Amino acid sequence: VVGEVLRHAAGAALGAPPPPFRDFIDWLRRHDGSGDEAFWKRQLAGFTTPTPLPLPGHGKGEIRKETLHLPHEVTAALESFARANRLTVNTLVQGAFALLLSRYSGQEDLVYGTTFSGRPADLPGAESMVGLFINSLPMRVALPRDTAVLPWLQGLQGQLTELQGHQHTPLASVQAWSDVPSGQELFETLLVFENYPTDPAAEAQASGVAVRDVRSLERSHYPLMVVATPGPRLSLSATHDTARIDLGAARRLLGHLATLLEGLARQPDRTLSEMPLLTGPESEQLAAWGAARVSFETHDCLHALFERQVARTPDAVAVIHDDLGSRREQLTYAGLDAQARGIAARLHALGVRRGDRVGLCVERSPGLIAAILGILKAGGAYVPVEPTTPDERLAWIIEDAGLAALITERQVLGPAVPTVLLGDPQPADAPAPAVESAPGDAAYVIYTSGSTGRPKGVVVEHRHVVRLFASTREWFSFGPADVWTMFHSAAFDFSVWEMWGALLHGGTLVVVPHAISRSPEAFHRLLRRHGVTVLNQTPSAFRQLIWAEESTGARDLALRYVIFGGEALELNSLAPWFE
């Protein structure tokens, strides 16, 4: 803006004012944009969801600006590399920004907004006109991990050149031609490269007008706008909404962007996945953490640790099952252990020995927990299968896992494998078989969904689960006062954390009936009724719980921790609940 004012003053003083802005409007009317629609549809084909920016925000938000200046030597290295390879510094900035978004979002096909000057080369006097020419348009970038940096940057520059031929397309038109649903933005981040040449000192001398105090307030409706300004020290600034990106996150972002820029210039022979992201202090901290050695005692098996808890608190409530209606049952630690011993004895009578795998096809109930403990007491590893699993898939898992037995609530598959029906009478106070299990023995095998081919069984040992809780003990300080839910299926590994988190620390485990797990309102009532203190959820399920809480208006949950897993967590979606 300062340069425009000075140029206008200089032109007026010399008797040659710049052409009026209406000349550009006339040019736009004559401009042939017939190929724009086909071009943008081709550019954005298959892109349906804006690239996320998963950064922490804070509070209701305000617009802030953070700035970082690259050192002289880094700026010189960028310019030298660009000249040597017939690239522009703008291309390097675009490449570093695309890499940054890819690392932050975890996506290799992304879209962000970038600006074009909009001043037509074939319009006389366009460079000196005063008016709004700039246009923001989507930049789609593919980032194959194993691609070498230099050819990727050269392709990126060619893409930018192609986009310039369509830089006068209205963004609203591009949005309408895309596959992104109406009402959603094409992009949430905007990159601006200030390449308009200005020399305020020279222009002030020519015009006789000196501007001494310049203040400006930049604001866009995007959560993040990054501006790169050339000079002896390349300047990077981030204007951000603190409700979406807090001050610390914005500063880290600029540091990461600067690291990527330097990496592009100094290590062009590397692949995109090898580009450094962390700043010097962050790398030093990571190295210090890596050098630390922590020893976790994993000399015990899960069922042995449970038995110690039984000895400490035999009468404490271990498991509750409540359908919020007429059915409610619970077991103490001693009662749960007795049921588990009976199941172990029956499995042993069927020939199950140490190292065998035992299928588990049971509805969520205290019996499910007793069955898992019984399998471990018999020296086996449990293989959970949903009760709704088709017989064909169950038969395949039985064969693939080499099951020695199956615990179920209904007779399935005839004599294909020895079966324990959970509802049958058990031996009274049966002694557990004398099995010398070891921490390196398998505790369970969970099968993948098979969405990318045949399902695969993932084997996890006792010591792996024990170490998980040993290594996180200081984070949470779980104890007997905690009430947990087992919300997830035993065939989903989140259930392992839920179940043993309660039982290894003397807490109470509320086993959530399947029907209640599918009703956020009912689940909210269950949490309130039993005073649940530790809740483990996928982010999508927790969002539904937030909506249920909003609809009921009940704010009396006893939660001490909400622990997320299974999906990427978008922190901003939790802001209303935190408030």
BAFISE-623082 format. One record per residue (C-alpha): residue in one letter; x, y, z. Coordinates in nm, 2 decimals, padded with zeros to 4 digits. Layout:
<rs>
{"A", {X, Y, Z}},
...
</rs>
This chain:
<rs>
{"V", {00.00, 00.00, 00.00}},
{"V", {00.28, 00.24, 00.09}},
{"G", {00.45, 00.17, -00.25}},
{"E", {00.12, 00.23, -00.43}},
{"V", {00.08, 00.57, -00.26}},
{"L", {00.43, 00.68, -00.33}},
{"R", {00.42, 00.57, -00.70}},
{"H", {00.09, 00.75, -00.74}},
{"A", {00.24, 01.06, -00.59}},
{"A", {00.56, 01.03, -00.80}},
{"G", {00.35, 00.98, -01.12}},
{"A", {00.14, 01.29, -01.04}},
{"A", {00.45, 01.50, -00.97}},
{"L", {00.59, 01.40, -01.31}},
{"G", {00.26, 01.46, -01.49}},
{"A", {00.21, 01.09, -01.56}},
{"P", {-00.05, 00.94, -01.32}},
{"P", {-00.10, 00.57, -01.34}},
{"P", {-00.39, 00.43, -01.55}},
{"P", {-00.72, 00.41, -01.37}},
{"F", {-00.84, 00.08, -01.22}},
{"R", {-01.14, 00.08, -01.46}},
{"D", {-00.90, -00.02, -01.73}},
{"F", {-00.85, -00.35, -01.55}},
{"I", {-01.23, -00.39, -01.51}},
{"D", {-01.26, -00.35, -01.89}},
{"W", {-00.98, -00.60, -01.94}},
{"L", {-01.17, -00.85, -01.72}},
{"R", {-01.48, -00.82, -01.93}},
{"R", {-01.28, -00.89, -02.25}},
{"H", {-01.08, -01.18, -02.09}},
{"D", {-01.15, -01.52, -02.23}},
{"G", {-01.22, -01.76, -01.94}},
{"S", {-01.38, -02.03, -02.14}},
{"G", {-01.13, -02.29, -02.04}},
{"D", {-01.14, -02.21, -01.67}},
{"E", {-01.41, -02.45, -01.57}},
{"A", {-01.26, -02.76, -01.74}},
{"F", {-00.92, -02.67, -01.59}},
{"W", {-01.04, -02.64, -01.23}},
{"K", {-01.26, -02.95, -01.25}},
{"R", {-00.95, -03.14, -01.36}},
{"Q", {-00.73, -02.98, -01.09}},
{"L", {-00.97, -03.07, -00.80}},
{"A", {-01.12, -03.40, -00.93}},
{"G", {-01.18, -03.64, -00.64}},
{"F", {-01.10, -03.38, -00.37}},
{"T", {-01.39, -03.38, -00.13}},
{"T", {-01.27, -03.27, 00.21}},
{"P", {-01.07, -02.96, 00.32}},
{"T", {-00.72, -03.05, 00.44}},
{"P", {-00.73, -03.04, 00.82}},
{"L", {-00.50, -02.83, 01.04}},
{"P", {-00.49, -03.03, 01.36}},
{"L", {-00.34, -02.77, 01.60}},
{"P", {-00.45, -02.67, 01.95}},
{"G", {-00.66, -02.35, 01.99}},
{"H", {-00.75, -02.16, 02.30}},
{"G", {-01.06, -01.98, 02.42}},
{"K", {-01.30, -01.77, 02.21}},
{"G", {-01.01, -01.64, 02.00}},
{"E", {-00.84, -01.33, 01.87}},
{"I", {-00.64, -01.25, 01.57}},
{"R", {-00.26, -01.25, 01.64}},
{"K", {00.04, -01.23, 01.42}},
{"E", {00.37, -01.41, 01.48}},
{"T", {00.69, -01.33, 01.27}},
{"L", {01.01, -01.51, 01.21}},
{"H", {01.31, -01.38, 01.01}},
{"L", {01.54, -01.64, 00.85}},
{"P", {01.91, -01.58, 00.90}},
{"H", {02.11, -01.41, 00.62}},
{"E", {02.30, -01.72, 00.53}},
{"V", {01.98, -01.94, 00.50}},
{"T", {01.81, -01.67, 00.28}},
{"A", {02.13, -01.66, 00.07}},
{"A", {02.13, -02.04, 00.04}},
{"L", {01.77, -02.04, -00.07}},
{"E", {01.83, -01.78, -00.34}},
{"S", {02.14, -01.95, -00.46}},
{"F", {01.97, -02.29, -00.48}},
{"A", {01.67, -02.13, -00.67}},
{"R", {01.90, -01.96, -00.93}},
{"A", {02.11, -02.28, -00.98}},
{"N", {01.80, -02.49, -01.05}},
{"R", {01.59, -02.23, -01.24}},
{"L", {01.34, -02.21, -00.96}},
{"T", {01.18, -01.92, -00.78}},
{"V", {01.20, -01.86, -00.41}},
{"N", {00.82, -01.86, -00.43}},
{"T", {00.83, -02.22, -00.54}},
{"L", {01.05, -02.31, -00.25}},
{"V", {00.81, -02.15, -00.01}},
{"Q", {00.52, -02.32, -00.17}},
{"G", {00.70, -02.66, -00.14}},
{"A", {00.79, -02.61, 00.22}},
{"F", {00.44, -02.50, 00.31}},
{"A", {00.29, -02.81, 00.13}},
{"L", {00.53, -03.03, 00.32}},
{"L", {00.44, -02.87, 00.65}},
{"L", {00.06, -02.93, 00.59}},
{"S", {00.13, -03.29, 00.48}},
{"R", {00.33, -03.36, 00.80}},
{"Y", {00.06, -03.19, 01.02}},
{"S", {-00.24, -03.35, 00.85}},
{"G", {-00.09, -03.69, 00.76}},
{"Q", {-00.21, -03.65, 00.41}},
{"E", {-00.02, -03.69, 00.08}},
{"D", {-00.28, -03.52, -00.13}},
{"L", {-00.38, -03.17, 00.00}},
{"V", {-00.52, -02.83, -00.09}},
{"Y", {-00.43, -02.49, 00.05}},
{"G", {-00.50, -02.14, -00.07}},
{"T", {-00.24, -01.93, -00.24}},
{"T", {-00.26, -01.58, -00.39}},
{"F", {-00.19, -01.45, -00.73}},
{"S", {-00.11, -01.09, -00.82}},
{"G", {-00.38, -01.07, -01.08}},
{"R", {-00.21, -00.80, -01.28}},
{"P", {-00.23, -00.90, -01.65}},
{"A", {00.10, -00.88, -01.84}},
{"D", {-00.09, -00.77, -02.15}},
{"L", {-00.26, -00.47, -01.98}},
{"P", {-00.05, -00.15, -02.03}},
{"G", {00.03, 00.02, -01.70}},
{"A", {-00.11, -00.27, -01.49}},
{"E", {00.20, -00.27, -01.26}},
{"S", {00.14, 00.09, -01.15}},
{"M", {-00.24, 00.09, -01.12}},
{"V", {-00.40, 00.14, -00.78}},
{"G", {-00.67, -00.12, -00.69}},
{"L", {-00.75, -00.47, -00.58}},
{"F", {-00.61, -00.72, -00.82}},
{"I", {-00.51, -01.01, -00.59}},
{"N", {-00.70, -01.33, -00.61}},
{"S", {-00.68, -01.64, -00.37}},
{"L", {-00.72, -01.98, -00.54}},
{"P", {-00.67, -02.34, -00.44}},
{"M", {-00.33, -02.51, -00.48}},
{"R", {-00.35, -02.89, -00.49}},
{"V", {-00.03, -03.07, -00.42}},
{"A", {00.06, -03.44, -00.43}},
{"L", {00.35, -03.54, -00.20}},
{"P", {00.46, -03.90, -00.28}},
{"R", {00.69, -03.99, 00.02}},
{"D", {00.97, -04.14, -00.19}},
{"T", {00.99, -03.86, -00.45}},
{"A", {01.32, -03.67, -00.47}},
{"V", {01.30, -03.31, -00.37}},
{"L", {01.44, -03.14, -00.68}},
{"P", {01.22, -03.30, -00.95}},
{"W", {00.92, -03.25, -00.72}},
{"L", {01.00, -02.88, -00.68}},
{"Q", {01.04, -02.85, -01.06}},
{"G", {00.70, -03.01, -01.11}},
{"L", {00.55, -02.77, -00.85}},
{"Q", {00.68, -02.47, -01.03}},
{"G", {00.53, -02.59, -01.36}},
{"Q", {00.20, -02.63, -01.17}},
{"L", {00.22, -02.28, -01.04}},
{"T", {00.29, -02.15, -01.39}},
{"E", {-00.02, -02.34, -01.52}},
{"L", {-00.23, -02.19, -01.25}},
{"Q", {-00.13, -01.84, -01.34}},
{"G", {-00.31, -01.88, -01.67}},
{"H", {-00.63, -01.92, -01.48}},
{"Q", {-00.56, -01.68, -01.19}},
{"H", {-00.86, -01.45, -01.27}},
{"T", {-01.12, -01.72, -01.20}},
{"P", {-01.35, -01.62, -00.91}},
{"L", {-01.30, -01.84, -00.61}},
{"A", {-01.67, -01.88, -00.58}},
{"S", {-01.68, -02.04, -00.93}},
{"V", {-01.39, -02.27, -00.84}},
{"Q", {-01.58, -02.38, -00.53}},
{"A", {-01.89, -02.46, -00.73}},
{"W", {-01.70, -02.67, -00.98}},
{"S", {-01.53, -02.87, -00.71}},
{"D", {-01.65, -03.19, -00.53}},
{"V", {-01.63, -03.02, -00.19}},
{"P", {-01.99, -03.00, -00.05}},
{"S", {-02.16, -02.66, -00.06}},
{"G", {-02.11, -02.47, 00.26}},
{"Q", {-01.76, -02.60, 00.32}},
{"E", {-01.44, -02.41, 00.24}},
{"L", {-01.21, -02.55, -00.02}},
{"F", {-00.92, -02.47, 00.21}},
{"E", {-00.85, -02.35, 00.57}},
{"T", {-00.50, -02.22, 00.52}},
{"L", {-00.38, -01.94, 00.29}},
{"L", {-00.02, -01.88, 00.17}},
{"V", {00.09, -01.54, 00.04}},
{"F", {00.42, -01.47, -00.12}},
{"E", {00.49, -01.09, -00.14}},
{"N", {00.66, -01.06, -00.47}},
{"Y", {00.55, -00.71, -00.57}},
{"P", {00.87, -00.50, -00.60}},
{"T", {00.88, -00.19, -00.38}},
{"D", {01.16, 00.04, -00.28}},
{"P", {01.00, 00.30, -00.05}},
{"A", {01.32, 00.51, -00.01}},
{"A", {01.36, 00.55, -00.39}},
{"E", {01.00, 00.62, -00.44}},
{"A", {00.99, 00.87, -00.16}},
{"Q", {01.28, 01.06, -00.32}},
{"A", {01.11, 01.06, -00.66}},
{"S", {00.78, 01.18, -00.53}},
{"G", {00.89, 01.42, -00.26}},
{"V", {00.66, 01.24, -00.01}},
{"A", {00.80, 01.04, 00.28}},
{"V", {00.59, 00.80, 00.48}},
{"R", {00.73, 00.77, 00.83}},
{"D", {00.48, 00.56, 01.03}},
{"V", {00.31, 00.27, 00.87}},
{"R", {00.05, 00.06, 01.06}},
{"S", {-00.17, -00.21, 00.92}},
{"L", {-00.42, -00.47, 01.04}},
{"E", {-00.44, -00.78, 00.82}},
{"R", {-00.72, -01.02, 00.87}},
{"S", {-00.86, -01.30, 00.66}},
{"H", {-01.15, -01.53, 00.75}},
{"Y", {-00.91, -01.83, 00.73}},
{"P", {-00.78, -01.97, 01.06}},
{"L", {-00.42, -01.93, 00.93}},
{"M", {-00.26, -01.70, 00.68}},
{"V", {00.12, -01.74, 00.62}},
{"V", {00.30, -01.45, 00.45}},
{"A", {00.65, -01.48, 00.31}},
{"T", {00.83, -01.15, 00.23}},
{"P", {01.16, -01.15, 00.04}},
{"G", {01.45, -00.94, 00.15}},
{"P", {01.81, -00.98, 00.29}},
{"R", {01.64, -01.20, 00.55}},
{"L", {01.33, -01.38, 00.42}},
{"S", {01.04, -01.30, 00.66}},
{"L", {00.77, -01.55, 00.75}},
{"S", {00.46, -01.44, 00.94}},
{"A", {00.16, -01.63, 01.06}},
{"T", {-00.17, -01.44, 01.12}},
{"H", {-00.39, -01.68, 01.31}},
{"D", {-00.72, -01.71, 01.50}},
{"T", {-00.61, -01.82, 01.85}},
{"A", {-00.94, -02.01, 01.89}},
{"R", {-00.80, -02.25, 01.62}},
{"I", {-00.43, -02.20, 01.66}},
{"D", {-00.28, -02.08, 01.99}},
{"L", {00.03, -01.87, 02.02}},
{"G", {00.26, -02.16, 02.10}},
{"A", {00.14, -02.36, 01.80}},
{"A", {00.18, -02.07, 01.56}},
{"R", {00.54, -02.01, 01.67}},
{"R", {00.62, -02.38, 01.64}},
{"L", {00.46, -02.38, 01.29}},
{"L", {00.69, -02.10, 01.18}},
{"G", {00.99, -02.28, 01.32}},
{"H", {00.90, -02.60, 01.13}},
{"L", {00.84, -02.40, 00.81}},
{"A", {01.18, -02.24, 00.84}},
{"T", {01.34, -02.58, 00.90}},
{"L", {01.18, -02.73, 00.59}},
{"L", {01.29, -02.43, 00.38}},
{"E", {01.65, -02.48, 00.48}},
{"G", {01.62, -02.85, 00.42}},
{"L", {01.49, -02.80, 00.07}},
{"A", {01.79, -02.57, -00.02}},
{"R", {02.06, -02.77, 00.16}},
{"Q", {01.95, -03.13, 00.11}},
{"P", {01.78, -03.15, -00.24}},
{"D", {01.91, -03.50, -00.30}},
{"R", {01.68, -03.64, -00.03}},
{"T", {01.32, -03.76, -00.06}},
{"L", {01.02, -03.57, 00.07}},
{"S", {00.98, -03.81, 00.36}},
{"E", {01.34, -03.74, 00.47}},
{"M", {01.30, -03.36, 00.49}},
{"P", {01.37, -03.24, 00.84}},
{"L", {01.09, -03.07, 01.03}},
{"L", {01.20, -03.02, 01.39}},
{"T", {01.39, -02.71, 01.50}},
{"G", {01.74, -02.74, 01.66}},
{"P", {01.61, -02.72, 02.02}},
{"E", {01.33, -02.97, 01.94}},
{"S", {01.59, -03.22, 01.79}},
{"E", {01.81, -03.18, 02.10}},
{"Q", {01.51, -03.25, 02.33}},
{"L", {01.42, -03.55, 02.12}},
{"A", {01.77, -03.68, 02.14}},
{"A", {01.77, -03.63, 02.52}},
{"W", {01.45, -03.83, 02.55}},
{"G", {01.59, -04.10, 02.33}},
{"A", {01.90, -04.13, 02.54}},
{"A", {01.70, -04.18, 02.86}},
{"R", {01.65, -04.54, 02.96}},
{"V", {01.36, -04.65, 03.18}},
{"S", {01.33, -05.00, 03.31}},
{"F", {00.98, -05.14, 03.35}},
{"E", {00.93, -05.46, 03.55}},
{"T", {00.74, -05.71, 03.34}},
{"H", {00.81, -06.03, 03.53}},
{"D", {00.44, -06.11, 03.59}},
{"C", {00.15, -06.23, 03.38}},
{"L", {-00.18, -06.04, 03.37}},
{"H", {-00.38, -06.30, 03.56}},
{"A", {-00.11, -06.32, 03.83}},
{"L", {-00.14, -05.95, 03.89}},
{"F", {-00.52, -05.98, 03.90}},
{"E", {-00.49, -06.26, 04.16}},
{"R", {-00.28, -06.03, 04.38}},
{"Q", {-00.55, -05.77, 04.36}},
{"V", {-00.81, -06.03, 04.46}},
{"A", {-00.60, -06.10, 04.77}},
{"R", {-00.59, -05.73, 04.86}},
{"T", {-00.95, -05.65, 04.80}},
{"P", {-01.16, -05.97, 04.77}},
{"D", {-01.49, -05.80, 04.85}},
{"A", {-01.45, -05.49, 04.63}},
{"V", {-01.68, -05.46, 04.33}},
{"A", {-01.48, -05.57, 04.02}},
{"V", {-01.74, -05.58, 03.74}},
{"I", {-02.09, -05.43, 03.69}},
{"H", {-02.33, -05.50, 03.41}},
{"D", {-02.64, -05.27, 03.40}},
{"D", {-02.89, -05.23, 03.11}},
{"L", {-03.06, -04.94, 03.28}},
{"G", {-03.37, -05.15, 03.31}},
{"S", {-03.45, -05.47, 03.50}},
{"R", {-03.11, -05.64, 03.45}},
{"R", {-02.82, -05.55, 03.68}},
{"E", {-02.55, -05.78, 03.80}},
{"Q", {-02.21, -05.74, 03.96}},
{"L", {-01.92, -05.95, 04.08}},
{"T", {-01.67, -05.88, 04.35}},
{"Y", {-01.30, -05.95, 04.29}},
{"A", {-01.33, -06.28, 04.47}},
{"G", {-01.65, -06.38, 04.28}},
{"L", {-01.49, -06.29, 03.94}},
{"D", {-01.19, -06.49, 04.03}},
{"A", {-01.40, -06.80, 04.13}},
{"Q", {-01.58, -06.79, 03.80}},
{"A", {-01.25, -06.76, 03.61}},
{"R", {-01.11, -07.06, 03.80}},
{"G", {-01.41, -07.27, 03.70}},
{"I", {-01.37, -07.18, 03.33}},
{"A", {-01.00, -07.26, 03.35}},
{"A", {-01.08, -07.60, 03.49}},
{"R", {-01.33, -07.68, 03.22}},
{"L", {-01.08, -07.57, 02.95}},
{"H", {-00.81, -07.78, 03.11}},
{"A", {-01.04, -08.08, 03.10}},
{"L", {-01.09, -08.02, 02.73}},
{"G", {-00.72, -08.04, 02.68}},
{"V", {-00.62, -07.67, 02.66}},
{"R", {-00.26, -07.63, 02.76}},
{"R", {00.00, -07.35, 02.79}},
{"G", {00.03, -07.16, 02.46}},
{"D", {-00.30, -07.28, 02.31}},
{"R", {-00.54, -07.03, 02.16}},
{"V", {-00.90, -07.02, 02.27}},
{"G", {-01.18, -06.85, 02.08}},
{"L", {-01.42, -06.62, 02.26}},
{"C", {-01.76, -06.55, 02.11}},
{"V", {-01.95, -06.39, 02.39}},
{"E", {-02.18, -06.08, 02.45}},
{"R", {-02.04, -05.81, 02.67}},
{"S", {-02.11, -05.92, 03.03}},
{"P", {-01.93, -06.01, 03.35}},
{"G", {-01.91, -06.36, 03.20}},
{"L", {-01.70, -06.22, 02.92}},
{"I", {-01.44, -06.09, 03.17}},
{"A", {-01.45, -06.42, 03.36}},
{"A", {-01.39, -06.61, 03.04}},
{"I", {-01.09, -06.40, 02.95}},
{"L", {-00.94, -06.45, 03.29}},
{"G", {-01.02, -06.82, 03.27}},
{"I", {-00.84, -06.86, 02.94}},
{"L", {-00.53, -06.69, 03.08}},
{"K", {-00.54, -06.90, 03.40}},
{"A", {-00.55, -07.21, 03.18}},
{"G", {-00.23, -07.09, 03.01}},
{"G", {-00.40, -06.99, 02.68}},
{"A", {-00.44, -06.68, 02.48}},
{"Y", {-00.79, -06.55, 02.40}},
{"V", {-00.90, -06.48, 02.05}},
{"P", {-01.21, -06.25, 02.06}},
{"V", {-01.48, -06.27, 01.79}},
{"E", {-01.80, -06.07, 01.77}},
{"P", {-02.11, -06.27, 01.84}},
{"T", {-02.26, -06.13, 01.52}},
{"T", {-01.97, -06.28, 01.32}},
{"P", {-02.09, -06.49, 01.03}},
{"D", {-02.03, -06.86, 01.07}},
{"E", {-01.80, -06.86, 00.76}},
{"R", {-01.57, -06.60, 00.90}},
{"L", {-01.57, -06.77, 01.24}},
{"A", {-01.48, -07.10, 01.08}},
{"W", {-01.19, -06.93, 00.90}},
{"I", {-01.06, -06.78, 01.22}},
{"I", {-01.08, -07.11, 01.40}},
{"E", {-00.87, -07.27, 01.13}},
{"D", {-00.63, -06.98, 01.08}},
{"A", {-00.57, -06.93, 01.46}},
{"G", {-00.55, -07.30, 01.53}},
{"L", {-00.80, -07.27, 01.81}},
{"A", {-00.79, -07.54, 02.07}},
{"A", {-01.14, -07.46, 02.21}},
{"L", {-01.42, -07.20, 02.18}},
{"I", {-01.61, -07.03, 02.46}},
{"T", {-01.95, -06.92, 02.34}},
{"E", {-02.31, -06.87, 02.46}},
{"R", {-02.46, -07.07, 02.18}},
{"Q", {-02.37, -07.39, 02.00}},
{"V", {-02.20, -07.31, 01.67}},
{"L", {-02.03, -07.51, 01.40}},
{"G", {-02.11, -07.85, 01.56}},
{"P", {-01.81, -08.05, 01.66}},
{"A", {-01.55, -07.84, 01.46}},
{"V", {-01.38, -07.74, 01.79}},
{"P", {-01.43, -07.83, 02.16}},
{"T", {-01.68, -07.58, 02.29}},
{"V", {-01.76, -07.44, 02.64}},
{"L", {-02.11, -07.30, 02.67}},
{"L", {-02.08, -07.01, 02.91}},
{"G", {-02.42, -07.06, 03.06}},
{"D", {-02.36, -07.42, 03.16}},
{"P", {-02.31, -07.51, 03.53}},
{"Q", {-01.95, -07.48, 03.65}},
{"P", {-01.76, -07.69, 03.91}},
{"A", {-01.81, -07.54, 04.25}},
{"D", {-01.49, -07.36, 04.38}},
{"A", {-01.28, -07.54, 04.12}},
{"P", {-00.90, -07.50, 04.16}},
{"A", {-00.73, -07.33, 03.87}},
{"P", {-00.50, -07.57, 03.68}},
{"A", {-00.13, -07.54, 03.78}},
{"V", {00.01, -07.37, 03.47}},
{"E", {00.35, -07.19, 03.47}},
{"S", {00.28, -06.91, 03.23}},
{"A", {00.55, -06.66, 03.14}},
{"P", {00.54, -06.29, 03.05}},
{"G", {00.65, -06.38, 02.70}},
{"D", {00.35, -06.60, 02.64}},
{"A", {00.07, -06.47, 02.42}},
{"A", {-00.22, -06.31, 02.61}},
{"Y", {-00.45, -06.25, 02.32}},
{"V", {-00.48, -06.25, 01.94}},
{"I", {-00.70, -05.98, 01.78}},
{"Y", {-00.79, -06.01, 01.41}},
{"T", {-00.79, -05.71, 01.18}},
{"S", {-01.11, -05.63, 00.99}},
{"G", {-00.97, -05.76, 00.66}},
{"S", {-01.07, -05.44, 00.48}},
{"T", {-00.74, -05.45, 00.28}},
{"G", {-00.74, -05.82, 00.21}},
{"R", {-00.76, -06.13, 00.44}},
{"P", {-00.78, -06.06, 00.81}},
{"K", {-00.46, -06.08, 01.01}},
{"G", {-00.42, -06.20, 01.36}},
{"V", {-00.21, -05.97, 01.58}},
{"V", {-00.05, -06.15, 01.88}},
{"V", {00.02, -05.95, 02.20}},
{"E", {00.21, -06.09, 02.49}},
{"H", {00.14, -06.05, 02.87}},
{"R", {00.46, -05.84, 02.91}},
{"H", {00.34, -05.59, 02.64}},
{"V", {00.02, -05.51, 02.83}},
{"V", {00.20, -05.50, 03.17}},
{"R", {00.46, -05.26, 03.03}},
{"L", {00.18, -05.04, 02.89}},
{"F", {00.05, -04.98, 03.24}},
{"A", {00.39, -04.97, 03.41}},
{"S", {00.51, -04.70, 03.17}},
{"T", {00.20, -04.48, 03.21}},
{"R", {00.16, -04.52, 03.59}},
{"E", {00.30, -04.18, 03.68}},
{"W", {00.08, -04.01, 03.42}},
{"F", {-00.26, -04.12, 03.56}},
{"S", {-00.22, -04.27, 03.91}},
{"F", {-00.51, -04.50, 03.86}},
{"G", {-00.65, -04.66, 04.18}},
{"P", {-00.93, -04.84, 04.36}},
{"A", {-01.15, -04.54, 04.36}},
{"D", {-01.16, -04.53, 03.98}},
{"V", {-01.47, -04.65, 03.79}},
{"W", {-01.40, -04.75, 03.43}},
{"T", {-01.63, -04.84, 03.14}},
{"M", {-01.57, -05.13, 02.89}},
{"F", {-01.74, -04.95, 02.60}},
{"H", {-01.56, -05.13, 02.32}},
{"S", {-01.58, -05.48, 02.18}},
{"A", {-01.33, -05.73, 02.31}},
{"A", {-01.23, -05.77, 01.94}},
{"F", {-01.11, -05.40, 01.94}},
{"D", {-00.78, -05.35, 02.12}},
{"F", {-00.91, -05.04, 02.31}},
{"S", {-01.09, -05.29, 02.53}},
{"V", {-00.76, -05.42, 02.66}},
{"W", {-00.67, -05.08, 02.81}},
{"E", {-01.02, -05.05, 02.95}},
{"M", {-01.04, -05.39, 03.12}},
{"W", {-00.69, -05.41, 03.27}},
{"G", {-00.69, -05.05, 03.36}},
{"A", {-00.96, -05.12, 03.60}},
{"L", {-00.87, -05.47, 03.72}},
{"L", {-00.50, -05.43, 03.77}},
{"H", {-00.56, -05.12, 03.99}},
{"G", {-00.85, -05.24, 04.21}},
{"G", {-01.11, -05.03, 04.03}},
{"T", {-01.46, -05.11, 03.91}},
{"L", {-01.53, -05.20, 03.55}},
{"V", {-01.87, -05.11, 03.41}},
{"V", {-01.93, -05.34, 03.11}},
{"V", {-02.15, -05.15, 02.87}},
{"P", {-02.42, -05.35, 02.70}},
{"H", {-02.40, -05.33, 02.32}},
{"A", {-02.74, -05.15, 02.29}},
{"I", {-02.63, -04.88, 02.54}},
{"S", {-02.30, -04.83, 02.35}},
{"R", {-02.51, -04.74, 02.05}},
{"S", {-02.72, -04.48, 02.23}},
{"P", {-02.52, -04.17, 02.34}},
{"E", {-02.82, -04.06, 02.56}},
{"A", {-02.83, -04.40, 02.74}},
{"F", {-02.46, -04.41, 02.77}},
{"H", {-02.46, -04.07, 02.93}},
{"R", {-02.71, -04.19, 03.19}},
{"L", {-02.50, -04.49, 03.26}},
{"L", {-02.19, -04.27, 03.32}},
{"R", {-02.39, -04.06, 03.57}},
{"R", {-02.55, -04.35, 03.75}},
{"H", {-02.22, -04.53, 03.83}},
{"G", {-02.00, -04.22, 03.87}},
{"V", {-01.75, -04.32, 03.60}},
{"T", {-01.42, -04.15, 03.65}},
{"V", {-01.21, -04.29, 03.36}},
{"L", {-01.37, -04.28, 03.01}},
{"N", {-01.20, -04.42, 02.70}},
{"Q", {-01.34, -04.31, 02.37}},
{"T", {-01.28, -04.26, 02.00}},
{"P", {-01.32, -03.89, 01.92}},
{"S", {-01.63, -03.95, 01.70}},
{"A", {-01.81, -04.14, 01.98}},
{"F", {-01.72, -03.87, 02.23}},
{"R", {-01.86, -03.60, 02.01}},
{"Q", {-02.19, -03.78, 02.01}},
{"L", {-02.17, -03.80, 02.39}},
{"I", {-02.12, -03.42, 02.40}},
{"W", {-02.43, -03.37, 02.20}},
{"A", {-02.62, -03.60, 02.43}},
{"E", {-02.51, -03.40, 02.73}},
{"E", {-02.61, -03.08, 02.56}},
{"S", {-02.96, -03.22, 02.49}},
{"T", {-03.01, -03.34, 02.85}},
{"G", {-02.86, -03.04, 03.02}},
{"A", {-02.71, -03.28, 03.29}},
{"R", {-02.36, -03.17, 03.39}},
{"D", {-02.29, -03.39, 03.68}},
{"L", {-02.04, -03.64, 03.54}},
{"A", {-01.77, -03.76, 03.78}},
{"L", {-01.50, -03.79, 03.51}},
{"R", {-01.14, -03.76, 03.61}},
{"Y", {-00.99, -03.86, 03.27}},
{"V", {-01.11, -03.88, 02.91}},
{"I", {-00.86, -04.08, 02.71}},
{"F", {-00.88, -04.09, 02.34}},
{"G", {-00.77, -04.34, 02.08}},
{"G", {-00.85, -04.52, 01.76}},
{"E", {-00.89, -04.21, 01.55}},
{"A", {-00.72, -03.87, 01.49}},
{"L", {-00.83, -03.62, 01.75}},
{"E", {-00.95, -03.27, 01.63}},
{"L", {-00.90, -03.06, 01.94}},
{"N", {-01.12, -02.78, 01.82}},
{"S", {-01.42, -03.01, 01.82}},
{"L", {-01.39, -03.04, 02.20}},
{"A", {-01.38, -02.66, 02.27}},
{"P", {-01.75, -02.63, 02.35}},
{"W", {-01.73, -02.92, 02.60}},
{"F", {-01.41, -02.77, 02.77}},
{"E", {-01.59, -02.44, 02.80}},
</rs>
